[in-house]
Amino acid sequence: MHNKLKGLVVVILCLGVVLALAGCGGSGDNSAKPAAESKLSGNITSVGSTAMQPLAEQAATQFMAKNPDVKIVVQGGGSGTGLTQVSQGAAQIGNSDIFAEEKSGIDASQLVDHQICVVGMAAVINPSVNIDNLTSQQLVDIFTGKTTNWKDVGGADQKIVLVNRPKASGTRATFKKYALGGAEEAAGIEEDASGTVRKIVKDTPGAIGYLALSYLDGSVKAVSIDGVAPSKENITTGKYPVWAYMHSYTKGKPDGAVEAFLSYLMTDEVQKTIVPQLGYIPETDMKITRDSAGNIKNK
């Protein structure tokens, strides 16, 4: 009888240990388990600079493939539109190739600047125009309407057709500031979308316009200014002056999917592949920096 009682006590003790272990492995141990990885989700509208649009579109496509619960809509409209819409809260990202401080009516203190890369801009002409180089003064005279025939700058006897950008265009602001010395352009064909500008210049005899280097595909001819070609080397060293930072502005500090997408734009996957492939320059390759007032200094 004594042995049976002793055995019963052992059984009860063992059962208690089992129940205690089961309790530890239950709800009380949830804190030790790894939390489920949170998925990114949400809708992002990225609008503005058409000079930056090819980069934004391709990066967005790749980001959405990695994050299927995030939808990114990329639109053009010009840098002014991008800055206005992000300031008003109508877009999560406002893309611009000018600093927010350069745009009148924008409170730059409310925006956070994310500099993604650099893009050069060039005067482009119809391939039939037999010109490879223009002086700064010749360029000013052409775009202000003083020079109206290519023969006056060493070309054939052919009328010059101007293709301009609208006031909201950051490409126009950059070209006007750094290629034309601030001179006001004469009236001409006006078109916002960079791809359409390229087609008009390609299809119009005697045409001249200006494009971001990311839009050069061989269908139009880029012109050197004062003998300096719009090349990556000349831009990074400061020899060629017509270039701009590609900014992605947010209203305040971004979070969630917007923050993740902007971080993705700075990864090697974008900076070392998409950026150079599309004709942009990683900011890290620049030997100089430039502020919103146009002041340049060496890095």
C-alpha positions as a LaTeX table, in Angstrom:
\begin{tabular}{lrrr}
\hline
Residue & $x$ (\AA) & $y$ (\AA) & $z$ (\AA) \\
\hline
Met1 & 0.00 & 0.00 & 0.00 \\
His2 & 2.86 & 2.29 & 0.88 \\
Asn3 & 4.50 & 1.64 & $-2.52$ \\
Lys4 & 1.22 & 2.33 & $-4.37$ \\
Leu5 & 0.84 & 5.66 & $-2.59$ \\
Lys6 & 4.43 & 6.58 & $-3.40$ \\
Gly7 & 3.85 & 5.76 & $-7.09$ \\
Leu8 & 0.69 & 7.87 & $-7.16$ \\
Val9 & 2.60 & 10.87 & $-5.79$ \\
Val10 & 5.26 & 10.48 & $-8.49$ \\
Val11 & 2.59 & 10.35 & $-11.21$ \\
Ile12 & 0.91 & 13.49 & $-9.85$ \\
Leu13 & 4.25 & 15.34 & $-9.72$ \\
Cys14 & 5.10 & 14.36 & $-13.30$ \\
Leu15 & 1.67 & 15.46 & $-14.49$ \\
Gly16 & 2.20 & 18.85 & $-12.83$ \\
Val17 & 5.53 & 19.31 & $-14.60$ \\
Val18 & 3.96 & 18.46 & $-17.97$ \\
Leu19 & 1.12 & 20.94 & $-17.41$ \\
Ala20 & 3.58 & 23.64 & $-16.34$ \\
Leu21 & 5.69 & 23.13 & $-19.48$ \\
Ala22 & 2.57 & 23.23 & $-21.64$ \\
Gly23 & 1.62 & 26.52 & $-20.02$ \\
Cys24 & 5.06 & 28.00 & $-20.75$ \\
Gly25 & 4.76 & 26.97 & $-24.37$ \\
Gly26 & 1.31 & 28.55 & $-24.71$ \\
Ser27 & 0.18 & 32.12 & $-24.60$ \\
Gly28 & 2.78 & 33.03 & $-22.01$ \\
Asp29 & 5.60 & 32.42 & $-24.54$ \\
Asn30 & 4.22 & 34.56 & $-27.39$ \\
Ser31 & 6.72 & 37.32 & $-26.70$ \\
Ala32 & 9.57 & 34.96 & $-27.50$ \\
Lys33 & 8.20 & 34.13 & $-30.93$ \\
Pro34 & 9.33 & 36.31 & $-33.85$ \\
Ala35 & 6.66 & 38.79 & $-34.89$ \\
Ala36 & 5.14 & 38.32 & $-38.32$ \\
Glu37 & 6.93 & 40.52 & $-40.84$ \\
Ser38 & 4.76 & 43.52 & $-41.67$ \\
Lys39 & 4.00 & 43.97 & $-45.35$ \\
Leu40 & 4.23 & 47.34 & $-47.04$ \\
Ser41 & 0.97 & 48.57 & $-48.48$ \\
Gly42 & $-0.64$ & 51.75 & $-49.71$ \\
Asn43 & $-1.04$ & 54.05 & $-52.69$ \\
Ile44 & 1.62 & 56.56 & $-53.75$ \\
Thr45 & 1.24 & 59.35 & $-56.28$ \\
Ser46 & 4.56 & 60.60 & $-57.65$ \\
Val47 & 4.10 & 63.62 & $-59.91$ \\
Gly48 & 6.12 & 66.39 & $-61.52$ \\
Ser49 & 9.35 & 66.59 & $-63.50$ \\
Thr50 & 9.15 & 64.91 & $-66.90$ \\
Ala51 & 12.97 & 64.89 & $-66.92$ \\
Met52 & 12.81 & 62.50 & $-63.97$ \\
Gln53 & 9.77 & 60.55 & $-65.15$ \\
Pro54 & 11.61 & 57.65 & $-66.88$ \\
Leu55 & 13.59 & 56.97 & $-63.71$ \\
Ala56 & 10.56 & 57.25 & $-61.44$ \\
Glu57 & 8.51 & 54.93 & $-63.67$ \\
Gln58 & 11.10 & 52.18 & $-63.95$ \\
Ala59 & 12.00 & 52.29 & $-60.27$ \\
Ala60 & 8.31 & 52.22 & $-59.33$ \\
Thr61 & 7.74 & 49.16 & $-61.53$ \\
Gln62 & 10.57 & 47.29 & $-59.85$ \\
Phe63 & 9.52 & 48.38 & $-56.35$ \\
Met64 & 5.91 & 47.26 & $-56.92$ \\
Ala65 & 7.15 & 43.87 & $-58.14$ \\
Lys66 & 8.85 & 43.45 & $-54.76$ \\
Asn67 & 5.92 & 44.93 & $-52.83$ \\
Pro68 & 2.68 & 43.87 & $-54.55$ \\
Asp69 & 0.48 & 45.60 & $-51.96$ \\
Val70 & 1.93 & 49.00 & $-52.88$ \\
Lys71 & 0.58 & 50.89 & $-55.89$ \\
Ile72 & 2.64 & 53.78 & $-57.29$ \\
Val73 & 1.22 & 56.08 & $-59.95$ \\
Val74 & 3.87 & 58.19 & $-61.70$ \\
Gln75 & 2.74 & 61.29 & $-63.60$ \\
Gly76 & 4.48 & 64.17 & $-65.36$ \\
Gly77 & 3.19 & 67.72 & $-65.55$ \\
Gly78 & 6.42 & 69.58 & $-64.85$ \\
Ser79 & 8.41 & 70.45 & $-61.76$ \\
Gly80 & 6.09 & 73.32 & $-60.81$ \\
Thr81 & 3.14 & 70.95 & $-60.81$ \\
Gly82 & 5.02 & 68.44 & $-58.69$ \\
Leu83 & 5.98 & 71.06 & $-56.10$ \\
Thr84 & 2.46 & 72.49 & $-56.01$ \\
Gln85 & 0.73 & 69.13 & $-55.64$ \\
Val86 & 3.00 & 67.83 & $-52.90$ \\
Ser87 & 2.67 & 71.14 & $-51.05$ \\
Gln88 & $-1.13$ & 70.88 & $-51.22$ \\
Gly89 & $-1.15$ & 67.24 & $-50.16$ \\
Ala90 & $-2.53$ & 66.10 & $-53.52$ \\
Ala91 & 0.54 & 63.90 & $-54.10$ \\
Gln92 & 2.83 & 62.05 & $-51.74$ \\
Ile93 & 5.96 & 62.78 & $-53.83$ \\
Gly94 & 6.65 & 65.89 & $-55.90$ \\
Asn95 & 9.44 & 65.37 & $-58.42$ \\
Ser96 & 11.36 & 68.47 & $-59.46$ \\
Asp97 & 14.54 & 69.40 & $-61.26$ \\
Ile98 & 14.65 & 72.75 & $-59.49$ \\
Phe99 & 14.97 & 73.46 & $-55.77$ \\
Ala100 & 11.67 & 74.23 & $-54.05$ \\
Glu101 & 13.25 & 77.55 & $-53.02$ \\
Glu102 & 13.39 & 78.54 & $-56.69$ \\
Lys103 & 9.65 & 78.19 & $-57.24$ \\
Ser104 & 7.54 & 81.19 & $-56.30$ \\
Gly105 & 4.48 & 80.45 & $-54.18$ \\
Ile106 & 6.04 & 77.34 & $-52.60$ \\
Asp107 & 6.83 & 77.23 & $-48.88$ \\
Ala108 & 10.04 & 75.23 & $-49.06$ \\
Ser109 & 10.21 & 75.02 & $-45.25$ \\
Gln110 & 7.24 & 72.62 & $-45.32$ \\
Leu111 & 8.96 & 70.23 & $-47.74$ \\
Val112 & 11.70 & 67.66 & $-47.27$ \\
Asp113 & 14.20 & 67.38 & $-50.13$ \\
His114 & 15.37 & 63.94 & $-51.23$ \\
Gln115 & 18.07 & 64.39 & $-53.90$ \\
Ile116 & 18.00 & 61.27 & $-56.04$ \\
Cys117 & 20.54 & 61.94 & $-58.80$ \\
Val118 & 21.73 & 64.51 & $-61.36$ \\
Val119 & 20.69 & 65.03 & $-64.97$ \\
Gly120 & 22.35 & 67.07 & $-67.69$ \\
Met121 & 20.32 & 69.09 & $-70.17$ \\
Ala122 & 21.24 & 70.00 & $-73.71$ \\
Ala123 & 20.08 & 72.06 & $-76.63$ \\
Val124 & 18.90 & 69.54 & $-79.24$ \\
Ile125 & 18.40 & 70.08 & $-82.95$ \\
Asn126 & 16.87 & 68.31 & $-85.90$ \\
Pro127 & 19.49 & 65.91 & $-87.34$ \\
Ser128 & 19.40 & 67.70 & $-90.70$ \\
Val129 & 20.79 & 70.89 & $-89.15$ \\
Asn130 & 24.51 & 70.82 & $-89.86$ \\
Ile131 & 25.61 & 72.31 & $-86.54$ \\
Asp132 & 27.52 & 70.64 & $-83.72$ \\
Asn133 & 28.44 & 73.58 & $-81.52$ \\
Leu134 & 27.01 & 76.97 & $-80.58$ \\
Thr135 & 28.54 & 79.70 & $-78.48$ \\
Ser136 & 26.64 & 80.87 & $-75.42$ \\
Gln137 & 25.78 & 84.10 & $-77.21$ \\
Gln138 & 24.58 & 82.32 & $-80.34$ \\
Leu139 & 22.33 & 80.14 & $-78.16$ \\
Val140 & 20.89 & 83.21 & $-76.43$ \\
Asp141 & 20.33 & 84.95 & $-79.78$ \\
Ile142 & 18.51 & 81.91 & $-81.16$ \\
Phe143 & 16.19 & 81.40 & $-78.19$ \\
Thr144 & 15.41 & 85.09 & $-77.77$ \\
Gly145 & 14.46 & 85.35 & $-81.45$ \\
Lys146 & 17.32 & 87.60 & $-82.52$ \\
Thr147 & 18.75 & 84.92 & $-84.82$ \\
Thr148 & 16.09 & 83.26 & $-86.97$ \\
Asn149 & 18.09 & 81.47 & $-89.69$ \\
Trp150 & 20.69 & 78.74 & $-89.32$ \\
Lys151 & 22.92 & 80.40 & $-91.93$ \\
Asp152 & 23.68 & 83.14 & $-89.39$ \\
Val153 & 25.43 & 80.64 & $-87.12$ \\
Gly154 & 27.24 & 78.61 & $-89.76$ \\
Gly155 & 24.47 & 76.33 & $-90.92$ \\
Ala156 & 22.36 & 76.08 & $-94.08$ \\
Asp157 & 19.89 & 78.72 & $-95.25$ \\
Gln158 & 17.02 & 77.36 & $-93.17$ \\
Lys159 & 14.51 & 78.91 & $-90.81$ \\
Ile160 & 15.00 & 78.18 & $-87.12$ \\
Val161 & 11.95 & 76.68 & $-85.39$ \\
Leu162 & 11.92 & 77.12 & $-81.61$ \\
Val163 & 10.46 & 74.41 & $-79.40$ \\
Asn164 & 9.98 & 75.70 & $-75.85$ \\
Arg165 & 8.63 & 74.38 & $-72.57$ \\
Pro166 & 5.84 & 75.88 & $-70.43$ \\
Lys167 & 6.49 & 78.06 & $-67.41$ \\
Ala168 & 6.02 & 75.16 & $-64.96$ \\
Ser169 & 8.85 & 73.18 & $-66.54$ \\
Gly170 & 11.94 & 72.65 & $-64.40$ \\
Thr171 & 13.90 & 71.81 & $-67.54$ \\
Arg172 & 12.98 & 75.24 & $-68.92$ \\
Ala173 & 14.02 & 76.93 & $-65.67$ \\
Thr174 & 17.36 & 75.12 & $-65.63$ \\
Phe175 & 18.08 & 75.76 & $-69.32$ \\
Lys176 & 17.08 & 79.41 & $-69.02$ \\
Lys177 & 19.25 & 79.94 & $-65.93$ \\
Tyr178 & 22.39 & 78.06 & $-66.93$ \\
Ala179 & 22.36 & 78.04 & $-70.75$ \\
Leu180 & 20.68 & 81.36 & $-71.54$ \\
Gly181 & 21.94 & 83.40 & $-68.61$ \\
Gly182 & 18.36 & 84.17 & $-67.57$ \\
Ala183 & 17.31 & 85.58 & $-70.96$ \\
Glu184 & 13.60 & 85.30 & $-71.75$ \\
Glu185 & 12.77 & 82.94 & $-74.62$ \\
Ala186 & 10.89 & 84.10 & $-77.68$ \\
Ala187 & 7.54 & 82.54 & $-78.54$ \\
Gly188 & 7.66 & 79.21 & $-80.32$ \\
Ile189 & 6.07 & 75.78 & $-80.26$ \\
Glu190 & 5.35 & 75.03 & $-76.61$ \\
Glu191 & 5.17 & 71.49 & $-75.31$ \\
Asp192 & 5.43 & 70.08 & $-71.81$ \\
Ala193 & 6.18 & 66.38 & $-72.25$ \\
Ser194 & 9.85 & 65.68 & $-72.96$ \\
Gly195 & 9.04 & 62.75 & $-75.22$ \\
Thr196 & 6.80 & 64.95 & $-77.34$ \\
Val197 & 9.48 & 67.67 & $-77.52$ \\
Arg198 & 11.92 & 65.07 & $-78.83$ \\
Lys199 & 9.45 & 63.94 & $-81.50$ \\
Ile200 & 8.70 & 67.51 & $-82.62$ \\
Val201 & 12.39 & 68.35 & $-82.95$ \\
Lys202 & 13.04 & 65.09 & $-84.79$ \\
Asp203 & 10.16 & 65.62 & $-87.24$ \\
Thr204 & 10.47 & 69.38 & $-87.81$ \\
Pro205 & 13.18 & 70.64 & $-90.20$ \\
Gly206 & 15.21 & 73.44 & $-88.61$ \\
Ala207 & 13.88 & 72.76 & $-85.11$ \\
Ile208 & 15.78 & 73.39 & $-81.89$ \\
Gly209 & 14.67 & 72.66 & $-78.34$ \\
Tyr210 & 16.20 & 71.32 & $-75.13$ \\
Leu211 & 15.96 & 68.02 & $-73.31$ \\
Ala212 & 17.31 & 66.17 & $-70.33$ \\
Leu213 & 20.06 & 63.79 & $-71.42$ \\
Ser214 & 17.85 & 60.92 & $-70.22$ \\
Tyr215 & 15.71 & 61.53 & $-73.33$ \\
Leu216 & 18.51 & 61.37 & $-75.91$ \\
Asp217 & 18.07 & 58.28 & $-78.03$ \\
Gly218 & 19.89 & 59.23 & $-81.23$ \\
Ser219 & 16.80 & 60.66 & $-82.95$ \\
Val220 & 17.88 & 64.26 & $-82.22$ \\
Lys221 & 21.35 & 65.82 & $-82.00$ \\
Ala222 & 22.75 & 67.35 & $-78.80$ \\
Val223 & 24.75 & 70.54 & $-79.30$ \\
Ser224 & 27.96 & 71.50 & $-77.51$ \\
Ile225 & 28.07 & 74.92 & $-75.87$ \\
Asp226 & 31.30 & 76.91 & $-76.30$ \\
Gly227 & 32.97 & 73.72 & $-77.47$ \\
Val228 & 32.02 & 71.74 & $-74.35$ \\
Ala229 & 29.88 & 68.66 & $-74.93$ \\
Pro230 & 27.04 & 67.73 & $-72.54$ \\
Ser231 & 28.83 & 64.60 & $-71.34$ \\
Lys232 & 28.89 & 62.94 & $-67.94$ \\
Glu233 & 32.57 & 63.77 & $-67.44$ \\
Asn234 & 32.05 & 67.44 & $-68.26$ \\
Ile235 & 29.02 & 67.65 & $-65.97$ \\
Thr236 & 30.58 & 65.92 & $-62.96$ \\
Thr237 & 33.67 & 68.17 & $-63.13$ \\
Gly238 & 31.71 & 71.39 & $-63.63$ \\
Lys239 & 32.91 & 72.12 & $-67.18$ \\
Tyr240 & 29.40 & 71.87 & $-68.61$ \\
Pro241 & 26.99 & 74.05 & $-66.62$ \\
Val242 & 23.53 & 72.95 & $-67.73$ \\
Trp243 & 22.49 & 70.28 & $-65.24$ \\
Ala244 & 20.15 & 69.86 & $-62.30$ \\
Tyr245 & 19.55 & 67.71 & $-59.28$ \\
Met246 & 16.57 & 65.38 & $-59.50$ \\
His247 & 14.60 & 66.06 & $-56.32$ \\
Ser248 & 11.78 & 64.02 & $-54.82$ \\
Tyr249 & 10.04 & 66.26 & $-52.31$ \\
Thr250 & 7.70 & 65.13 & $-49.55$ \\
Lys251 & 5.55 & 67.24 & $-47.27$ \\
Gly252 & 7.24 & 66.58 & $-43.99$ \\
Lys253 & 9.20 & 63.46 & $-43.15$ \\
Pro254 & 7.89 & 60.44 & $-45.07$ \\
Asp255 & 6.94 & 57.13 & $-43.51$ \\
Gly256 & 5.59 & 53.73 & $-44.49$ \\
Ala257 & 5.58 & 52.86 & $-48.18$ \\
Val258 & 6.66 & 56.37 & $-49.24$ \\
Glu259 & 9.75 & 56.22 & $-47.03$ \\
Ala260 & 10.52 & 52.70 & $-48.25$ \\
Phe261 & 10.23 & 53.73 & $-51.93$ \\
Leu262 & 12.48 & 56.77 & $-51.46$ \\
Ser263 & 15.02 & 54.57 & $-49.68$ \\
Tyr264 & 14.83 & 52.10 & $-52.56$ \\
Leu265 & 15.71 & 54.90 & $-55.00$ \\
Met266 & 19.04 & 55.29 & $-53.21$ \\
Thr267 & 19.97 & 51.59 & $-53.25$ \\
Asp268 & 22.67 & 50.21 & $-55.55$ \\
Glu269 & 19.92 & 48.45 & $-57.51$ \\
Val270 & 18.74 & 51.87 & $-58.68$ \\
Gln271 & 21.83 & 54.07 & $-58.37$ \\
Lys272 & 24.23 & 51.68 & $-60.10$ \\
Thr273 & 21.87 & 50.23 & $-62.70$ \\
Ile274 & 18.74 & 52.22 & $-63.59$ \\
Val275 & 20.30 & 55.66 & $-63.04$ \\
Pro276 & 23.25 & 55.28 & $-65.45$ \\
Gln277 & 21.31 & 53.10 & $-67.89$ \\
Leu278 & 18.73 & 55.87 & $-68.37$ \\
Gly279 & 21.31 & 58.63 & $-68.80$ \\
Tyr280 & 21.27 & 60.09 & $-65.29$ \\
Ile281 & 24.30 & 60.59 & $-63.05$ \\
Pro282 & 24.52 & 59.25 & $-59.48$ \\
Glu283 & 24.98 & 62.17 & $-57.11$ \\
Thr284 & 27.97 & 60.34 & $-55.61$ \\
Asp285 & 29.81 & 60.70 & $-58.96$ \\
Met286 & 29.66 & 64.50 & $-58.83$ \\
Lys287 & 32.92 & 66.28 & $-58.02$ \\
Ile288 & 31.04 & 69.49 & $-57.27$ \\
Thr289 & 27.90 & 70.61 & $-55.47$ \\
Arg290 & 25.50 & 73.46 & $-56.30$ \\
Asp291 & 22.98 & 75.18 & $-54.06$ \\
Ser292 & 19.62 & 76.75 & $-54.93$ \\
Ala293 & 21.30 & 80.08 & $-55.69$ \\
Gly294 & 23.59 & 78.43 & $-58.23$ \\
Asn295 & 26.74 & 78.65 & $-56.11$ \\
Ile296 & 29.19 & 75.87 & $-56.93$ \\
Lys297 & 31.90 & 74.41 & $-54.74$ \\
Asn298 & 34.12 & 71.37 & $-54.90$ \\
Lys299 & 33.16 & 68.39 & $-52.77$ \\
\hline
\end{tabular}
